[in-house]
Amino acid sequence: MEEKERRSGQRRAGIEGRDALTADERRQRSGHIVERILASDWWRESRTVLSYRAVRGEVDLSGLETAAREQGKRLCYPLCLSPGEMIALWPGGDAWKKGKFGIWEPVRERSVEVRPEELDLLLCPCTAFDDGGGRMGMGGGYYDRYLPRCKGHIAAVAFEAQRAGRIDAAPWDVPMERVYTENGVYPEEKA
């Protein structure tokens, strides 16, 4: 089997895994993941965090919004521009619209652009992951082009149902330092 077919199969299996969860299961498991992130040292030490708005069954991180506001953190969101190009925006309250992929995006003109090096923590959605921090996105390369410009901690966020044996990483795939799930954090920390 060719590498492209294997990667496509891993992406499909991860999406099918998260799609097999009911809406209640996704909501409950997303809540556990948000609690895990909020309890982490990376969250506590961060001032500026890149999150995302969930679509198509992704982990819902909206529970971070209240905590960020109360703790004085800047919670930023990605805006996809041309193919493969992404920026981070810190939106105002009315700075949202539905983008071309049906994803809620911050409105650039009513948001503050945040430079990649200002982000202390980046939370990335994924279709599949492995125990070693391998992450597979949707295939557009937005995060893989953006993440090398960042200096903050990089973590994927996923449901256990998206876990693969080993991600067939391409040379451009950026490995995650951590993956937050409802059951734990990968790679497991050594005692």
Residue frames as a rotation matrix with the C-alpha (Angstrom) as fourth column:
MET 1
0.583 0.812 0.000 0.00
0.812 -0.583 0.000 0.00
0.000 0.000 -1.000 0.00
GLU 2
-0.129 -0.622 0.773 1.36
0.570 -0.684 -0.455 3.39
0.811 0.382 0.443 -0.94
GLU 3
-0.813 -0.290 -0.505 2.12
0.582 -0.418 -0.698 6.00
-0.009 -0.861 0.508 1.71
LYS 4
-0.837 0.532 0.125 -0.62
-0.487 -0.830 0.273 8.31
0.249 0.168 0.954 0.43
GLU 5
-0.025 0.853 -0.521 -3.21
-0.213 0.504 0.837 5.53
0.977 0.132 0.169 0.69
ARG 6
-0.275 -0.137 -0.952 -2.03
0.807 0.506 -0.306 4.61
0.523 -0.852 -0.029 4.22
ARG 7
-0.975 -0.112 -0.191 -2.27
0.199 -0.825 -0.529 8.23
-0.098 -0.554 0.827 5.36
SER 8
-0.547 0.837 -0.011 -5.70
-0.620 -0.396 0.677 8.58
0.562 0.377 0.736 3.78
GLY 9
0.031 0.532 -0.846 -6.81
0.239 0.818 0.523 5.40
0.971 -0.218 -0.101 5.58
GLN 10
-0.592 -0.300 -0.748 -5.51
0.786 -0.010 -0.618 6.68
0.178 -0.954 0.241 8.93
ARG 11
-0.961 0.271 0.057 -7.27
-0.275 -0.957 -0.088 10.01
0.030 -0.100 0.994 8.44
ARG 12
-0.256 0.915 -0.313 -10.52
-0.493 0.155 0.856 8.24
0.832 0.373 0.411 7.51
ALA 13
-0.119 0.161 -0.980 -10.29
0.605 0.794 0.057 5.84
0.787 -0.586 -0.192 10.49
GLY 14
-0.866 -0.250 -0.433 -9.78
0.499 -0.496 -0.711 8.75
-0.037 -0.832 0.554 12.91
ILE 15
-0.768 0.639 0.036 -12.74
-0.606 -0.744 0.280 10.66
0.206 0.194 0.959 11.49
GLU 16
-0.054 0.762 -0.646 -14.92
-0.183 0.628 0.756 7.54
0.982 0.158 0.106 11.63
GLY 17
-0.468 -0.202 -0.860 -13.84
0.732 0.457 -0.506 6.99
0.495 -0.866 -0.066 15.25
ARG 18
-0.958 0.116 -0.263 -14.92
0.079 -0.775 -0.627 10.45
-0.277 -0.621 0.733 16.37
ASP 19
-0.569 0.792 -0.222 -18.08
-0.704 -0.329 0.630 10.30
0.425 0.515 0.744 14.21
ALA 20
-0.313 0.430 -0.847 -19.08
0.259 0.896 0.360 7.07
0.914 -0.106 -0.392 15.97
LEU 21
-0.867 0.004 -0.498 -19.41
0.489 -0.181 -0.853 9.00
-0.094 -0.984 0.155 19.25
THR 22
0.195 0.970 0.144 -22.86
0.949 -0.223 0.221 10.36
0.247 0.094 -0.965 20.07
ALA 23
0.150 -0.073 0.986 -23.32
0.085 -0.993 -0.086 14.10
0.985 0.097 -0.142 20.58
ASP 24
0.913 0.219 0.344 -23.64
-0.317 -0.151 0.936 13.49
0.257 -0.964 -0.068 24.34
GLU 25
0.692 -0.719 -0.058 -20.43
0.681 0.625 0.382 11.43
-0.238 -0.304 0.923 24.38
ARG 26
-0.007 -0.702 0.712 -18.57
0.765 -0.462 -0.449 14.15
0.644 0.541 0.540 22.47
ARG 27
0.434 0.240 0.868 -19.87
-0.232 -0.902 0.365 16.86
0.871 -0.360 -0.335 24.82
GLN 28
0.992 -0.026 0.123 -18.96
-0.111 0.265 0.958 14.90
-0.058 -0.964 0.260 27.96
ARG 29
0.488 -0.863 0.131 -15.53
0.855 0.503 0.128 13.85
-0.176 0.050 0.983 26.67
SER 30
0.116 -0.401 0.908 -14.79
0.471 -0.783 -0.406 17.37
0.874 0.475 0.098 25.43
GLY 31
0.770 0.242 0.590 -15.51
-0.360 -0.599 0.715 18.59
0.526 -0.763 -0.375 28.97
HIS 32
0.868 -0.497 -0.007 -12.98
0.334 0.571 0.750 16.13
-0.369 -0.653 0.661 30.40
ILE 33
0.174 -0.826 0.536 -10.37
0.948 -0.007 -0.318 17.27
0.267 0.564 0.782 27.88
VAL 34
0.334 0.004 0.942 -10.98
0.033 -0.999 -0.008 20.94
0.942 0.034 -0.334 28.72
GLU 35
0.966 0.030 0.255 -10.56
-0.253 -0.067 0.965 20.13
0.046 -0.997 -0.057 32.44
ARG 36
0.601 -0.792 0.110 -7.29
0.742 0.603 0.291 18.34
-0.297 -0.093 0.950 31.67
ILE 37
0.063 -0.555 0.829 -5.99
0.707 -0.562 -0.430 21.34
0.705 0.613 0.357 29.71
LEU 38
0.566 0.244 0.787 -7.06
-0.235 -0.868 0.438 23.81
0.790 -0.433 -0.434 32.43
ALA 39
0.970 -0.197 0.139 -5.23
-0.076 0.294 0.953 21.73
-0.229 -0.935 0.270 35.06
SER 40
0.603 -0.769 0.210 -2.02
0.764 0.482 -0.428 21.58
0.228 0.419 0.879 33.00
ASP 41
0.063 -0.716 -0.696 1.17
0.610 -0.524 0.594 23.45
-0.790 -0.462 0.404 33.73
TRP 42
-0.717 -0.350 0.603 1.21
0.697 -0.340 0.631 24.69
-0.015 0.873 0.488 30.13
TRP 43
0.194 0.855 0.481 -2.19
0.691 -0.467 0.552 26.39
0.697 0.226 -0.681 30.52
ARG 44
0.716 0.099 -0.691 -1.27
0.658 -0.424 0.622 27.94
-0.232 -0.900 -0.369 33.88
GLU 45
-0.145 -0.909 -0.390 1.99
0.555 -0.401 0.729 29.36
-0.819 -0.111 0.562 32.49
SER 46
-0.513 -0.033 0.858 0.47
0.849 -0.168 0.501 30.66
0.128 0.985 0.114 29.24
ARG 47
-0.524 0.356 -0.774 -0.72
0.063 -0.890 -0.452 34.18
-0.849 -0.286 0.444 28.57
THR 48
-0.071 0.431 -0.900 -1.60
-0.928 -0.360 -0.098 33.76
-0.366 0.828 0.425 24.89
VAL 49
-0.479 0.033 0.877 -3.22
-0.003 0.999 -0.039 30.53
-0.878 -0.021 -0.478 23.63
LEU 50
-0.607 0.324 -0.726 -4.25
-0.784 -0.094 0.614 29.41
0.131 0.941 0.311 20.15
SER 51
-0.425 0.585 0.691 -7.45
-0.089 0.732 -0.675 27.37
-0.901 -0.348 -0.259 20.24
TYR 52
-0.969 0.212 -0.126 -10.03
-0.120 0.038 0.992 26.60
0.215 0.977 -0.011 17.53
ARG 53
-0.174 0.972 0.158 -13.79
-0.892 -0.088 -0.443 26.36
-0.417 -0.218 0.883 17.00
ALA 54
-0.654 -0.107 0.749 -14.89
-0.047 0.994 0.101 22.73
-0.755 0.031 -0.655 16.65
VAL 55
0.033 0.659 -0.751 -16.48
-0.988 -0.092 -0.125 21.48
-0.151 0.746 0.648 13.43
ARG 56
0.290 0.156 -0.944 -17.51
-0.655 0.752 -0.077 18.07
0.698 0.641 0.320 12.13
GLY 57
0.865 0.213 -0.455 -17.26
0.106 0.808 0.580 16.23
0.491 -0.550 0.676 15.46
GLU 58
-0.170 -0.983 0.076 -13.95
0.159 -0.103 -0.982 17.68
0.973 -0.155 0.174 16.68
VAL 59
-0.261 -0.032 -0.965 -13.23
0.961 0.082 -0.262 18.13
0.088 -0.996 0.009 20.39
ASP 60
0.503 0.544 0.672 -15.15
0.423 -0.833 0.357 21.22
0.754 0.105 -0.649 21.56
LEU 61
-0.420 -0.773 -0.476 -12.80
0.853 -0.157 -0.498 23.59
0.310 -0.615 0.725 23.42
SER 62
0.012 0.480 0.877 -15.37
0.130 -0.870 0.475 26.36
0.991 0.109 -0.073 23.99
GLY 63
0.806 0.278 -0.522 -15.09
0.504 0.139 0.852 25.59
0.309 -0.951 -0.028 27.72
LEU 64
-0.178 -0.948 -0.263 -11.71
0.984 -0.170 -0.052 27.35
0.004 -0.268 0.963 27.68
GLU 65
-0.154 0.106 0.982 -13.27
0.493 -0.853 0.169 30.72
0.856 0.510 0.079 26.81
THR 66
0.823 0.510 0.250 -14.63
0.030 -0.478 0.878 31.61
0.567 -0.715 -0.409 30.25
ALA 67
0.673 -0.638 -0.373 -11.44
0.656 0.282 0.700 30.50
-0.341 -0.716 0.609 32.01
ALA 68
-0.238 -0.787 0.569 -9.30
0.939 -0.336 -0.072 32.53
0.248 0.517 0.819 29.60
ARG 69
0.173 0.398 0.901 -11.40
0.189 -0.911 0.366 35.65
0.966 0.107 -0.233 30.22
GLU 70
0.962 0.274 -0.013 -11.36
0.050 -0.125 0.991 35.20
0.270 -0.953 -0.134 34.01
GLN 71
0.547 -0.822 -0.156 -7.60
0.662 0.312 0.682 34.54
-0.512 -0.476 0.715 34.03
GLY 72
0.578 -0.271 -0.770 -6.70
-0.342 -0.937 0.073 37.41
-0.741 0.221 -0.634 31.71
LYS 73
-0.392 -0.701 0.595 -5.41
0.289 0.521 0.803 35.20
-0.873 0.487 -0.001 28.90
ARG 74
-0.167 0.293 -0.941 -5.64
-0.884 -0.467 0.012 36.02
-0.436 0.834 0.337 25.21
LEU 75
-0.113 0.228 0.967 -7.50
0.228 0.953 -0.198 33.17
-0.967 0.198 -0.160 23.51
CYS 76
-0.351 -0.159 -0.923 -6.72
-0.767 -0.516 0.380 33.34
-0.537 0.842 0.059 19.80
TYR 77
0.424 0.556 0.715 -8.14
0.089 0.760 -0.644 31.46
-0.901 0.337 0.272 16.84
PRO 78
-0.627 -0.698 0.346 -6.81
0.383 0.110 0.917 30.54
-0.678 0.707 0.198 13.40
LEU 79
0.525 0.671 -0.523 -7.91
-0.328 -0.408 -0.852 32.21
-0.786 0.619 0.006 10.21
CYS 80
-0.114 -0.507 0.854 -7.09
0.656 0.607 0.448 30.33
-0.746 0.611 0.263 7.02
LEU 81
0.064 0.032 -0.997 -6.17
-0.497 -0.865 -0.060 32.66
-0.865 0.500 -0.040 4.18
SER 82
0.212 -0.068 -0.975 -4.82
-0.952 0.209 -0.222 31.37
0.219 0.976 -0.021 0.89
PRO 83
0.848 0.151 -0.508 -4.26
-0.125 0.989 0.085 27.60
0.515 -0.008 0.857 0.55
GLY 84
0.317 -0.726 -0.610 -1.94
0.764 0.577 -0.289 26.49
0.562 -0.374 0.737 3.34
GLU 85
-0.660 -0.563 0.497 -1.61
0.198 -0.768 -0.609 29.99
0.725 -0.304 0.618 4.87
MET 86
0.405 0.746 -0.528 -2.94
0.722 0.093 0.685 30.64
0.560 -0.659 -0.501 8.38
ILE 87
-0.531 -0.492 0.690 -2.74
-0.141 -0.751 -0.645 33.49
0.836 -0.440 0.329 10.89
ALA 88
-0.402 0.381 -0.832 -3.80
0.894 0.358 -0.268 33.79
0.195 -0.852 -0.485 14.53
LEU 89
-0.389 0.369 0.844 -6.38
-0.059 -0.925 0.377 36.38
0.919 0.097 0.381 15.57
TRP 90
-0.828 0.233 -0.510 -7.58
0.532 0.043 -0.845 37.57
-0.174 -0.972 -0.160 18.97
PRO 91
-0.464 0.708 0.533 -11.22
0.495 -0.291 0.819 38.39
0.734 0.644 -0.215 18.19
GLY 92
-0.845 0.381 0.376 -13.56
-0.533 -0.666 -0.522 40.84
0.052 -0.641 0.766 19.80
GLY 93
-0.569 0.665 0.484 -17.00
-0.117 0.517 -0.848 39.67
-0.814 -0.539 -0.217 20.94
ASP 94
0.537 0.836 -0.111 -18.74
-0.184 -0.013 -0.983 40.41
-0.823 0.548 0.147 17.62
ALA 95
-0.020 -0.696 -0.718 -15.82
-0.921 -0.268 0.284 39.39
-0.390 0.667 -0.635 15.42
TRP 96
-0.600 -0.154 0.785 -17.14
-0.036 0.986 0.166 36.06
-0.799 0.071 -0.597 14.10
LYS 97
0.186 0.665 -0.724 -18.54
-0.935 -0.107 -0.338 34.88
-0.303 0.739 0.601 10.76
LYS 98
0.558 0.037 0.829 -18.98
0.087 0.991 -0.103 31.56
-0.825 0.130 0.550 8.98
GLY 99
-0.268 -0.787 -0.555 -16.13
-0.631 -0.292 0.719 30.97
-0.728 0.543 -0.419 6.55
LYS 100
-0.080 0.213 -0.974 -16.00
-0.981 0.158 0.115 29.11
0.178 0.964 0.196 3.25
PHE 101
-0.717 -0.195 -0.669 -15.63
-0.162 0.980 -0.112 25.69
0.678 0.028 -0.735 4.91
GLY 102
0.350 0.927 -0.136 -18.59
0.062 0.122 0.991 26.34
0.935 -0.355 -0.015 7.23
ILE 103
-0.101 -0.506 -0.857 -16.17
0.940 0.232 -0.248 26.99
0.324 -0.831 0.452 10.10
TRP 104
0.931 0.354 -0.091 -16.75
0.360 -0.846 0.394 29.91
0.063 -0.399 -0.915 12.44
GLU 105
-0.038 -0.977 0.208 -13.79
0.923 -0.114 -0.368 32.23
0.384 0.178 0.906 11.87
PRO 106
0.043 -0.012 -0.999 -12.70
0.608 -0.793 0.036 35.47
-0.793 -0.609 -0.027 13.49
VAL 107
0.847 0.244 0.472 -13.25
0.520 -0.560 -0.645 38.56
0.107 0.792 -0.601 11.33
ARG 108
-0.045 -0.998 0.046 -9.82
0.971 -0.054 -0.232 39.94
0.234 0.035 0.972 10.56
GLU 109
-0.299 -0.060 0.952 -10.91
0.242 -0.970 0.015 43.59
0.923 0.235 0.304 10.56
ARG 110
0.505 0.545 0.670 -12.45
-0.532 -0.414 0.738 43.31
0.680 -0.729 0.080 14.06
SER 111
0.932 -0.275 -0.236 -9.64
0.362 0.716 0.596 41.26
0.005 -0.641 0.767 15.60
VAL 112
0.541 -0.840 -0.042 -6.04
-0.774 -0.517 0.366 41.74
-0.330 -0.166 -0.929 16.66
GLU 113
0.737 -0.371 -0.566 -3.48
-0.148 0.728 -0.669 39.72
0.660 0.577 0.481 14.70
VAL 114
0.732 -0.494 0.469 -1.09
-0.477 0.120 0.870 37.85
-0.486 -0.861 -0.148 16.98
ARG 115
0.149 -0.775 -0.614 2.39
-0.924 0.112 -0.365 36.95
0.352 0.622 -0.699 15.76
PRO 116
0.578 0.093 -0.810 3.29
-0.079 0.995 0.058 33.23
0.812 0.030 0.583 15.90
GLU 117
-0.398 -0.854 -0.335 6.12
0.334 0.205 -0.920 33.85
0.854 -0.478 0.204 18.37
GLU 118
-0.548 0.274 0.790 3.67
-0.717 -0.640 -0.276 35.47
0.430 -0.718 0.548 20.84
LEU 119
0.514 0.813 -0.273 1.72
-0.581 0.564 0.587 32.22
0.631 -0.144 0.762 21.30
ASP 120
-0.297 -0.599 0.744 2.63
-0.953 0.231 -0.195 30.35
-0.055 -0.767 -0.639 24.48
LEU 121
-0.573 0.227 0.788 0.37
-0.036 0.953 -0.300 27.34
-0.819 -0.200 -0.538 23.86
LEU 122
-0.483 0.405 -0.777 -1.08
-0.874 -0.158 0.460 26.05
0.064 0.901 0.430 20.60
LEU 123
-0.344 0.502 0.793 -3.99
-0.188 0.791 -0.582 23.58
-0.920 -0.349 -0.178 20.72
CYS 124
-0.677 -0.063 -0.733 -4.41
-0.732 -0.050 0.680 21.81
-0.079 0.997 -0.013 17.39
PRO 125
0.477 0.824 0.306 -7.35
-0.690 0.567 -0.450 19.75
-0.545 0.003 0.839 16.15
CYS 126
-0.693 -0.687 -0.220 -6.57
-0.673 0.505 0.541 16.48
-0.260 0.523 -0.812 14.41
THR 127
0.297 0.749 -0.592 -8.15
-0.848 0.492 0.197 13.56
0.438 0.444 0.782 12.62
ALA 128
0.853 -0.107 -0.510 -5.82
0.244 0.947 0.211 10.93
0.461 -0.305 0.834 14.14
PHE 129
0.359 -0.777 0.517 -2.89
-0.882 -0.464 -0.086 10.74
0.307 -0.425 -0.852 16.58
ASP 130
0.406 -0.264 -0.875 -0.52
0.230 0.956 -0.181 8.22
0.884 -0.128 0.449 18.10
ASP 131
0.832 -0.023 -0.555 1.01
0.554 0.106 0.826 7.72
0.040 -0.994 0.101 21.54
GLY 132
-0.077 -0.987 -0.144 4.28
0.959 -0.113 0.259 9.36
-0.272 -0.118 0.955 20.50
GLY 133
-0.109 0.085 -0.990 2.77
0.134 -0.986 -0.099 12.70
-0.985 -0.143 0.096 19.50
GLY 134
-0.929 -0.125 0.347 2.19
0.348 0.019 0.937 11.96
-0.124 0.992 0.026 15.83
ARG 135
-0.185 0.879 -0.440 -0.69
0.024 -0.443 -0.896 14.06
-0.982 -0.176 0.061 14.50
MET 136
-0.768 0.068 0.636 -2.65
0.640 0.116 0.760 13.94
-0.022 0.991 -0.132 11.28
GLY 137
-0.610 0.551 -0.570 -4.76
-0.257 -0.817 -0.516 16.92
-0.750 -0.168 0.640 10.26
MET 138
0.448 0.887 0.111 -7.32
-0.070 0.158 -0.985 17.26
-0.891 0.433 0.134 7.50
GLY 139
0.187 -0.465 0.866 -4.64
0.860 0.503 0.085 17.38
-0.475 0.728 0.494 4.81
GLY 140
0.893 0.219 0.393 -4.56
0.401 -0.784 -0.473 21.09
0.204 0.580 -0.789 3.98
GLY 141
0.034 -0.997 -0.063 -1.21
0.887 0.060 -0.459 21.70
0.461 -0.040 0.886 5.68
TYR 142
0.550 0.224 0.805 -2.31
0.007 -0.965 0.264 24.90
0.835 -0.140 -0.532 7.42
TYR 143
0.958 -0.170 0.232 -1.00
-0.245 -0.058 0.968 23.93
-0.151 -0.984 -0.097 10.86
ASP 144
0.565 -0.789 0.243 2.12
0.735 0.615 0.286 22.18
-0.375 0.017 0.927 9.51
ARG 145
0.086 -0.520 0.850 3.16
0.706 -0.570 -0.420 25.40
0.703 0.636 0.318 7.72
TYR 146
0.561 0.246 0.791 2.27
-0.221 -0.876 0.429 27.63
0.798 -0.416 -0.436 10.68
LEU 147
0.990 -0.013 -0.138 3.67
0.133 0.352 0.926 25.67
0.036 -0.936 0.351 13.66
PRO 148
0.251 -0.968 -0.033 7.40
0.946 0.252 -0.202 25.88
0.204 0.019 0.979 12.74
ARG 149
-0.184 -0.274 0.944 7.15
0.231 -0.945 -0.230 29.67
0.955 0.176 0.238 13.14
CYS 150
0.692 0.581 0.429 5.91
-0.307 -0.301 0.903 29.32
0.654 -0.756 -0.030 16.74
LYS 151
-0.447 -0.885 0.128 7.96
-0.427 0.086 -0.900 29.17
0.786 -0.457 -0.417 19.95
GLY 152
-0.085 0.516 0.852 5.21
-0.996 -0.020 -0.087 28.03
-0.027 -0.856 0.515 22.34
HIS 153
-0.723 -0.062 0.688 4.20
-0.238 0.957 -0.164 24.54
-0.649 -0.282 -0.707 23.42
ILE 154
-0.425 0.532 -0.732 2.32
-0.859 0.019 0.512 22.55
0.286 0.847 0.449 20.78
ALA 155
-0.773 0.250 0.583 -0.40
-0.163 0.810 -0.563 20.04
-0.613 -0.531 -0.585 21.66
ALA 156
-0.715 0.637 -0.290 -3.04
-0.201 0.210 0.957 18.15
0.670 0.742 -0.022 19.73
VAL 157
-0.567 0.664 0.488 -6.52
-0.650 0.004 -0.760 17.63
-0.507 -0.748 0.429 21.12
ALA 158
-0.480 0.359 -0.800 -8.46
-0.600 0.530 0.599 14.47
0.640 0.768 -0.039 20.27
PHE 159
0.541 0.658 0.524 -10.80
-0.837 0.481 0.259 11.75
-0.082 -0.579 0.811 21.47
GLU 160
-0.256 -0.607 0.753 -9.34
-0.522 0.742 0.420 8.33
-0.813 -0.285 -0.507 22.33
ALA 161
0.519 0.568 0.638 -11.44
0.228 0.627 -0.744 6.99
-0.824 0.532 0.196 19.43
GLN 162
0.937 -0.208 -0.280 -9.04
-0.346 -0.459 -0.818 8.82
0.042 0.864 -0.502 17.07
ARG 163
0.232 -0.907 0.351 -5.94
-0.719 0.083 0.690 7.04
-0.655 -0.413 -0.633 18.37
ALA 164
0.797 -0.095 -0.597 -3.91
-0.457 0.551 -0.698 5.10
0.395 0.829 0.395 15.80
GLY 165
0.818 -0.560 -0.128 -1.14
0.562 0.731 0.387 2.55
-0.123 -0.388 0.913 16.32
ARG 166
-0.250 -0.880 -0.403 1.41
0.529 -0.473 0.705 4.79
-0.811 -0.037 0.584 14.62
ILE 167
0.748 0.464 -0.475 0.86
-0.068 -0.659 -0.749 7.79
-0.660 0.593 -0.461 12.36
ASP 168
0.202 -0.655 0.728 2.65
0.958 0.286 -0.008 7.53
-0.203 0.699 0.685 9.03
ALA 169
0.482 -0.055 -0.874 4.25
0.185 -0.969 0.163 10.95
-0.856 -0.240 -0.457 9.33
ALA 170
0.712 -0.288 0.640 5.32
0.620 -0.169 -0.766 12.84
0.329 0.942 0.058 6.24
PRO 171
-0.299 -0.951 -0.082 8.49
0.892 -0.248 -0.378 14.95
0.339 -0.186 0.922 6.38
TRP 172
-0.586 0.103 0.804 6.44
-0.026 -0.994 0.108 18.15
0.810 0.042 0.585 6.81
ASP 173
0.489 0.820 -0.299 4.27
0.275 0.180 0.944 16.83
0.828 -0.544 -0.138 9.67
VAL 174
-0.303 -0.538 0.787 5.04
-0.583 -0.549 -0.600 18.66
0.754 -0.640 -0.147 12.90
PRO 175
-0.335 0.165 -0.928 5.13
0.561 0.826 -0.056 16.30
0.757 -0.540 -0.369 15.89
MET 176
0.535 0.608 0.586 3.11
-0.219 -0.571 0.791 17.28
0.816 -0.552 -0.172 18.95
GLU 177
-0.603 -0.706 0.372 4.75
-0.521 -0.004 -0.853 17.68
0.604 -0.708 -0.366 22.35
ARG 178
-0.814 0.457 0.360 1.51
-0.126 0.465 -0.876 16.45
-0.568 -0.758 -0.321 23.95
VAL 179
-0.609 0.781 -0.138 -1.85
-0.105 0.094 0.990 15.07
0.786 0.617 0.025 22.92
TYR 180
-0.796 0.439 0.417 -4.75
-0.519 -0.140 -0.843 15.76
-0.312 -0.888 0.339 25.30
THR 181
-0.533 0.708 -0.463 -7.58
-0.044 0.524 0.851 13.20
0.845 0.474 -0.248 25.34
GLU 182
0.390 0.779 0.491 -10.41
-0.635 -0.159 0.756 12.40
0.667 -0.607 0.433 27.73
ASN 183
0.913 -0.015 -0.407 -8.34
0.225 0.851 0.474 9.55
0.339 -0.524 0.781 29.21
GLY 184
0.485 -0.803 -0.345 -4.93
0.611 0.029 0.791 11.16
-0.625 -0.595 0.505 29.58
VAL 185
0.689 -0.426 -0.586 -2.00
-0.609 -0.778 -0.151 12.91
-0.392 0.461 -0.796 28.00
TYR 186
0.709 -0.508 0.490 0.36
0.630 0.768 -0.115 11.39
-0.318 0.390 0.864 25.42
PRO 187
-0.053 -0.402 -0.914 3.21
-0.003 0.915 -0.402 10.68
0.999 -0.019 -0.049 25.31
GLU 188
0.848 0.388 -0.362 2.82
0.311 0.190 0.931 9.38
0.430 -0.902 0.040 28.84
GLU 189
0.436 -0.701 0.565 5.12
-0.739 -0.636 -0.219 11.14
0.513 -0.322 -0.795 31.26
LYS 190
0.087 -0.526 -0.846 7.87
0.275 0.829 -0.487 8.98
0.957 -0.190 0.217 32.71
ALA 191
0.956 0.289 -0.048 7.95
0.103 -0.177 0.979 8.73
0.275 -0.941 -0.199 36.51
